[in-house]
Amino acid sequence: MPIYAFTPSEAIARQVSALYGVQSMIAAQLTSSDEMMAMMDKTLVARGVAKPGEMVIFLAGQPIGKPGSTNTMILHKVAG
């Protein structure tokens, strides 16, 4: 399964791109998980790598922007 990593940091994008099978994408710094999921949906559908209604796994950290805080996993249906 493909793995897409969204980050506002070019340095982090380069680091995760070195991991086998991970494609990084530079994204705006957002302030909520809802904003992140909406941006992810729009980007994945626009790039043709996901279709509305498909299920994806969303990982993030709370509080947002704090390194090393990945503590949220959501099974998410891609919006169209």
N, CA, C and O atoms as CSV, one atom per row, in Angstrom:
chain,resi,resn,atom,element,x,y,z
A,1,MET,N,N,0.847,-1.177,0.000
A,1,MET,CA,C,0.000,0.000,0.000
A,1,MET,C,C,0.889,1.235,0.000
A,1,MET,O,O,1.906,1.268,0.693
A,2,PRO,N,N,0.519,2.236,-0.760
A,2,PRO,CA,C,1.310,3.468,-0.775
A,2,PRO,C,C,1.162,4.233,0.534
A,2,PRO,O,O,0.124,4.175,1.192
A,3,ILE,N,N,2.207,4.941,0.892
A,3,ILE,CA,C,2.210,5.779,2.088
A,3,ILE,C,C,2.546,7.198,1.642
A,3,ILE,O,O,3.550,7.419,0.965
A,4,TYR,N,N,1.703,8.159,2.023
A,4,TYR,CA,C,1.917,9.561,1.693
A,4,TYR,C,C,2.100,10.328,2.994
A,4,TYR,O,O,1.277,10.231,3.905
A,5,ALA,N,N,3.173,11.081,3.072
A,5,ALA,CA,C,3.475,11.868,4.262
A,5,ALA,C,C,3.357,13.345,3.899
A,5,ALA,O,O,4.090,13.843,3.045
A,6,PHE,N,N,2.438,14.034,4.548
A,6,PHE,CA,C,2.248,15.470,4.334
A,6,PHE,C,C,2.960,16.216,5.447
A,6,PHE,O,O,2.792,15.889,6.622
A,7,THR,N,N,3.748,17.210,5.089
A,7,THR,CA,C,4.487,17.999,6.068
A,7,THR,C,C,4.738,19.401,5.527
A,7,THR,O,O,4.914,19.580,4.322
A,8,PRO,N,N,4.755,20.395,6.411
A,8,PRO,CA,C,5.106,21.738,5.964
A,8,PRO,C,C,6.619,21.951,5.886
A,8,PRO,O,O,7.073,22.996,5.420
A,9,SER,N,N,7.392,20.980,6.335
A,9,SER,CA,C,8.849,21.110,6.414
A,9,SER,C,C,9.542,20.387,5.261
A,9,SER,O,O,9.368,19.183,5.074
A,10,GLU,N,N,10.329,21.140,4.494
A,10,GLU,CA,C,11.084,20.509,3.407
A,10,GLU,C,C,12.118,19.525,3.960
A,10,GLU,O,O,12.366,18.484,3.352
A,11,ALA,N,N,12.717,19.844,5.098
A,11,ALA,CA,C,13.709,18.942,5.704
A,11,ALA,C,C,13.066,17.614,6.098
A,11,ALA,O,O,13.640,16.553,5.850
A,12,ILE,N,N,11.887,17.662,6.707
A,12,ILE,CA,C,11.175,16.431,7.089
A,12,ILE,C,C,10.756,15.674,5.835
A,12,ILE,O,O,10.846,14.447,5.796
A,13,ALA,N,N,10.305,16.381,4.824
A,13,ALA,CA,C,9.903,15.732,3.569
A,13,ALA,C,C,11.068,14.945,2.981
A,13,ALA,O,O,10.882,13.820,2.518
A,14,ARG,N,N,12.258,15.520,2.995
A,14,ARG,CA,C,13.434,14.805,2.472
A,14,ARG,C,C,13.750,13.575,3.327
A,14,ARG,O,O,14.099,12.520,2.797
A,15,GLN,N,N,13.627,13.711,4.639
A,15,GLN,CA,C,13.924,12.582,5.531
A,15,GLN,C,C,12.963,11.425,5.312
A,15,GLN,O,O,13.401,10.280,5.196
A,16,VAL,N,N,11.664,11.696,5.252
A,16,VAL,CA,C,10.706,10.595,5.099
A,16,VAL,C,C,10.731,10.002,3.705
A,16,VAL,O,O,10.374,8.839,3.519
A,17,SER,N,N,11.154,10.797,2.713
A,17,SER,CA,C,11.273,10.256,1.355
A,17,SER,C,C,12.344,9.184,1.257
A,17,SER,O,O,12.330,8.366,0.337
A,18,ALA,N,N,13.271,9.189,2.203
A,18,ALA,CA,C,14.322,8.171,2.223
A,18,ALA,C,C,13.793,6.824,2.717
A,18,ALA,O,O,14.455,5.800,2.546
A,19,LEU,N,N,12.619,6.816,3.320
A,19,LEU,CA,C,12.021,5.569,3.800
A,19,LEU,C,C,11.389,4.838,2.627
A,19,LEU,O,O,10.735,5.458,1.789
A,20,TYR,N,N,11.576,3.550,2.562
A,20,TYR,CA,C,11.062,2.744,1.453
A,20,TYR,C,C,9.548,2.874,1.350
A,20,TYR,O,O,8.825,2.636,2.317
A,21,GLY,N,N,9.081,3.254,0.170
A,21,GLY,CA,C,7.649,3.287,-0.104
A,21,GLY,C,C,6.925,4.537,0.350
A,21,GLY,O,O,5.707,4.622,0.195
A,22,VAL,N,N,7.635,5.516,0.910
A,22,VAL,CA,C,6.972,6.726,1.395
A,22,VAL,C,C,7.169,7.853,0.390
A,22,VAL,O,O,8.290,8.139,-0.030
A,23,GLN,N,N,6.067,8.488,0.013
A,23,GLN,CA,C,6.121,9.663,-0.845
A,23,GLN,C,C,5.748,10.863,0.002
A,23,GLN,O,O,4.665,10.902,0.585
A,24,SER,N,N,6.637,11.842,0.073
A,24,SER,CA,C,6.342,13.026,0.881
A,24,SER,C,C,5.747,14.121,0.013
A,24,SER,O,O,6.022,14.218,-1.183
A,25,MET,N,N,4.927,14.937,0.648
A,25,MET,CA,C,4.290,16.056,-0.033
A,25,MET,C,C,4.348,17.260,0.897
A,25,MET,O,O,3.983,17.172,2.070
A,26,ILE,N,N,4.812,18.386,0.359
A,26,ILE,CA,C,4.850,19.616,1.138
A,26,ILE,C,C,3.424,20.160,1.226
A,26,ILE,O,O,2.724,20.254,0.217
A,27,ALA,N,N,3.003,20.515,2.438
A,27,ALA,CA,C,1.657,21.026,2.666
A,27,ALA,C,C,1.741,22.243,3.586
A,27,ALA,O,O,2.722,22.425,4.306
A,28,ALA,N,N,0.718,23.054,3.550
A,28,ALA,CA,C,0.652,24.217,4.433
A,28,ALA,C,C,0.564,23.767,5.885
A,28,ALA,O,O,0.052,22.686,6.181
A,29,GLN,N,N,1.066,24.604,6.785
A,29,GLN,CA,C,0.926,24.344,8.226
A,29,GLN,C,C,-0.532,24.589,8.590
A,29,GLN,O,O,-1.035,25.701,8.427
A,30,LEU,N,N,-1.207,23.568,9.077
A,30,LEU,CA,C,-2.621,23.689,9.427
A,30,LEU,C,C,-2.780,23.593,10.936
A,30,LEU,O,O,-1.851,23.192,11.638
A,31,THR,N,N,-3.966,23.964,11.439
A,31,THR,CA,C,-4.145,24.058,12.883
A,31,THR,C,C,-5.096,23.032,13.485
A,31,THR,O,O,-5.277,22.999,14.702
A,32,SER,N,N,-5.709,22.191,12.644
A,32,SER,CA,C,-6.616,21.182,13.190
A,32,SER,C,C,-6.565,19.906,12.358
A,32,SER,O,O,-6.195,19.924,11.184
A,33,SER,N,N,-6.939,18.817,12.980
A,33,SER,CA,C,-6.998,17.537,12.277
A,33,SER,C,C,-8.027,17.582,11.159
A,33,SER,O,O,-7.817,16.989,10.101
A,34,ASP,N,N,-9.143,18.280,11.381
A,34,ASP,CA,C,-10.169,18.399,10.341
A,34,ASP,C,C,-9.617,19.107,9.107
A,34,ASP,O,O,-9.879,18.684,7.981
A,35,GLU,N,N,-8.843,20.197,9.315
A,35,GLU,CA,C,-8.226,20.892,8.194
A,35,GLU,C,C,-7.239,19.977,7.473
A,35,GLU,O,O,-7.176,19.968,6.244
A,36,MET,N,N,-6.468,19.208,8.245
A,36,MET,CA,C,-5.484,18.306,7.641
A,36,MET,C,C,-6.162,17.236,6.799
A,36,MET,O,O,-5.708,16.943,5.693
A,37,MET,N,N,-7.249,16.644,7.307
A,37,MET,CA,C,-7.933,15.602,6.547
A,37,MET,C,C,-8.573,16.166,5.279
A,37,MET,O,O,-8.558,15.510,4.238
A,38,ALA,N,N,-9.135,17.374,5.354
A,38,ALA,CA,C,-9.731,17.994,4.163
A,38,ALA,C,C,-8.658,18.262,3.106
A,38,ALA,O,O,-8.880,18.020,1.919
A,39,MET,N,N,-7.493,18.762,3.536
A,39,MET,CA,C,-6.393,19.019,2.603
A,39,MET,C,C,-5.884,17.707,2.014
A,39,MET,O,O,-5.598,17.633,0.819
A,40,MET,N,N,-5.769,16.674,2.846
A,40,MET,CA,C,-5.310,15.365,2.384
A,40,MET,C,C,-6.273,14.813,1.336
A,40,MET,O,O,-5.842,14.344,0.283
A,41,ASP,N,N,-7.574,14.867,1.622
A,41,ASP,CA,C,-8.577,14.382,0.659
A,41,ASP,C,C,-8.428,15.089,-0.678
A,41,ASP,O,O,-8.340,14.447,-1.725
A,42,LYS,N,N,-8.402,16.418,-0.637
A,42,LYS,CA,C,-8.323,17.219,-1.858
A,42,LYS,C,C,-7.063,16.878,-2.651
A,42,LYS,O,O,-7.119,16.726,-3.871
A,43,THR,N,N,-5.937,16.760,-1.967
A,43,THR,CA,C,-4.664,16.487,-2.641
A,43,THR,C,C,-4.633,15.085,-3.235
A,43,THR,O,O,-4.237,14.913,-4.387
A,44,LEU,N,N,-5.045,14.081,-2.464
A,44,LEU,CA,C,-4.999,12.700,-2.952
A,44,LEU,C,C,-5.946,12.496,-4.134
A,44,LEU,O,O,-5.601,11.796,-5.087
A,45,VAL,N,N,-7.134,13.099,-4.081
A,45,VAL,CA,C,-8.084,12.978,-5.198
A,45,VAL,C,C,-7.546,13.725,-6.423
A,45,VAL,O,O,-7.608,13.207,-7.538
A,46,ALA,N,N,-7.021,14.934,-6.224
A,46,ALA,CA,C,-6.492,15.719,-7.343
A,46,ALA,C,C,-5.333,15.010,-8.034
A,46,ALA,O,O,-5.184,15.110,-9.252
A,47,ARG,N,N,-4.517,14.299,-7.272
A,47,ARG,CA,C,-3.376,13.586,-7.855
A,47,ARG,C,C,-3.764,12.213,-8.399
A,47,ARG,O,O,-2.934,11.523,-8.991
A,48,GLY,N,N,-5.008,11.819,-8.203
A,48,GLY,CA,C,-5.482,10.556,-8.743
A,48,GLY,C,C,-5.016,9.327,-7.985
A,48,GLY,O,O,-5.028,8.221,-8.526
A,49,VAL,N,N,-4.608,9.508,-6.747
A,49,VAL,CA,C,-4.130,8.351,-5.974
A,49,VAL,C,C,-5.188,7.823,-5.010
A,49,VAL,O,O,-5.000,6.775,-4.393
A,50,ALA,N,N,-6.297,8.545,-4.881
A,50,ALA,CA,C,-7.425,8.077,-4.070
A,50,ALA,C,C,-8.700,8.590,-4.714
A,50,ALA,O,O,-8.706,9.609,-5.404
A,51,LYS,N,N,-9.776,7.861,-4.472
A,51,LYS,CA,C,-11.078,8.239,-5.000
A,51,LYS,C,C,-12.015,8.519,-3.830
A,51,LYS,O,O,-11.873,7.925,-2.762
A,52,PRO,N,N,-12.973,9.424,-4.032
A,52,PRO,CA,C,-13.955,9.658,-2.970
A,52,PRO,C,C,-14.604,8.340,-2.548
A,52,PRO,O,O,-14.967,7.511,-3.383
A,53,GLY,N,N,-14.738,8.172,-1.253
A,53,GLY,CA,C,-15.333,6.955,-0.704
A,53,GLY,C,C,-14.332,5.902,-0.297
A,53,GLY,O,O,-14.677,4.990,0.454
A,54,GLU,N,N,-13.090,5.999,-0.774
A,54,GLU,CA,C,-12.063,5.043,-0.360
A,54,GLU,C,C,-11.662,5.306,1.089
A,54,GLU,O,O,-11.767,6.426,1.589
A,55,MET,N,N,-11.206,4.263,1.737
A,55,MET,CA,C,-10.781,4.371,3.125
A,55,MET,C,C,-9.263,4.545,3.178
A,55,MET,O,O,-8.524,3.870,2.461
A,56,VAL,N,N,-8.814,5.459,4.036
A,56,VAL,CA,C,-7.389,5.686,4.271
A,56,VAL,C,C,-7.159,5.745,5.779
A,56,VAL,O,O,-8.095,5.937,6.555
A,57,ILE,N,N,-5.932,5.581,6.170
A,57,ILE,CA,C,-5.573,5.731,7.581
A,57,ILE,C,C,-4.835,7.050,7.731
A,57,ILE,O,O,-3.864,7.314,7.022
A,58,PHE,N,N,-5.297,7.867,8.651
A,58,PHE,CA,C,-4.746,9.191,8.915
A,58,PHE,C,C,-4.017,9.139,10.255
A,58,PHE,O,O,-4.598,8.758,11.271
A,59,LEU,N,N,-2.746,9.523,10.249
A,59,LEU,CA,C,-1.955,9.590,11.482
A,59,LEU,C,C,-1.538,11.027,11.729
A,59,LEU,O,O,-1.139,11.729,10.800
A,60,ALA,N,N,-1.626,11.462,12.957
A,60,ALA,CA,C,-1.212,12.822,13.306
A,60,ALA,C,C,-0.900,12.874,14.793
A,60,ALA,O,O,-1.102,11.907,15.527
A,61,GLY,N,N,-0.413,14.007,15.209
A,61,GLY,CA,C,-0.101,14.204,16.616
A,61,GLY,C,C,-0.892,15.353,17.199
A,61,GLY,O,O,-1.204,16.330,16.519
A,62,GLN,N,N,-1.204,15.216,18.452
A,62,GLN,CA,C,-1.861,16.278,19.215
A,62,GLN,C,C,-0.976,16.583,20.412
A,62,GLN,O,O,-0.658,15.654,21.155
A,63,PRO,N,N,-0.571,17.783,20.643
A,63,PRO,CA,C,-0.946,18.982,19.917
A,63,PRO,C,C,-0.251,19.050,18.558
A,63,PRO,O,O,0.862,18.551,18.390
A,64,ILE,N,N,-0.915,19.666,17.608
A,64,ILE,CA,C,-0.406,19.780,16.238
A,64,ILE,C,C,0.871,20.612,16.238
A,64,ILE,O,O,0.961,21.647,16.898
A,65,GLY,N,N,1.843,20.137,15.488
A,65,GLY,CA,C,3.101,20.854,15.346
A,65,GLY,C,C,4.165,20.495,16.358
A,65,GLY,O,O,5.293,20.979,16.265
A,66,LYS,N,N,3.829,19.654,17.327
A,66,LYS,CA,C,4.808,19.244,18.329
A,66,LYS,C,C,5.512,17.986,17.838
A,66,LYS,O,O,4.879,16.937,17.720
A,67,PRO,N,N,6.812,18.070,17.549
A,67,PRO,CA,C,7.545,16.887,17.054
A,67,PRO,C,C,7.468,15.712,18.031
A,67,PRO,O,O,7.538,15.889,19.247
A,68,GLY,N,N,7.324,14.518,17.474
A,68,GLY,CA,C,7.305,13.312,18.294
A,68,GLY,C,C,6.007,13.060,19.023
A,68,GLY,O,O,5.969,12.253,19.951
A,69,SER,N,N,4.931,13.739,18.620
A,69,SER,CA,C,3.669,13.594,19.356
A,69,SER,C,C,2.625,12.766,18.608
A,69,SER,O,O,1.433,12.904,18.881
A,70,THR,N,N,3.039,11.913,17.676
A,70,THR,CA,C,2.061,11.123,16.921
A,70,THR,C,C,1.288,10.233,17.891
A,70,THR,O,O,1.837,9.288,18.458
A,71,ASN,N,N,0.015,10.547,18.071
A,71,ASN,CA,C,-0.806,9.823,19.035
A,71,ASN,C,C,-2.249,9.653,18.576
A,71,ASN,O,O,-3.117,9.280,19.364
A,72,THR,N,N,-2.503,9.928,17.292
A,72,THR,CA,C,-3.855,9.848,16.752
A,72,THR,C,C,-3.861,9.024,15.474
A,72,THR,O,O,-3.073,9.274,14.562
A,73,MET,N,N,-4.757,8.035,15.410
A,73,MET,CA,C,-4.941,7.255,14.183
A,73,MET,C,C,-6.444,7.185,13.913
A,73,MET,O,O,-7.232,6.791,14.773
A,74,ILE,N,N,-6.815,7.576,12.701
A,74,ILE,CA,C,-8.238,7.625,12.330
A,74,ILE,C,C,-8.421,6.877,11.015
A,74,ILE,O,O,-7.710,7.131,10.043
A,75,LEU,N,N,-9.380,5.955,10.993
A,75,LEU,CA,C,-9.788,5.323,9.740
A,75,LEU,C,C,-10.759,6.322,9.103
A,75,LEU,O,O,-11.806,6.630,9.673
A,76,HIS,N,N,-10.403,6.819,7.924
A,76,HIS,CA,C,-11.078,7.975,7.326
A,76,HIS,C,C,-11.556,7.650,5.923
A,76,HIS,O,O,-10.827,7.047,5.134
A,77,LYS,N,N,-12.790,8.052,5.611
A,77,LYS,CA,C,-13.332,7.888,4.259
A,77,LYS,C,C,-13.042,9.171,3.467
A,77,LYS,O,O,-13.420,10.266,3.883
A,78,VAL,N,N,-12.371,9.019,2.327
A,78,VAL,CA,C,-12.001,10.171,1.500
A,78,VAL,C,C,-13.262,10.876,1.003
A,78,VAL,O,O,-14.168,10.252,0.451
A,79,ALA,N,N,-13.294,12.190,1.215
A,79,ALA,CA,C,-14.428,12.993,0.757
A,79,ALA,C,C,-14.231,13.389,-0.696
A,79,ALA,O,O,-13.100,13.422,-1.181
A,80,GLY,N,N,-15.271,13.677,-1.365
A,80,GLY,CA,C,-15.189,14.073,-2.767
A,80,GLY,C,C,-15.615,15.435,-2.919
A,80,GLY,O,O,-15.620,15.960,-4.032
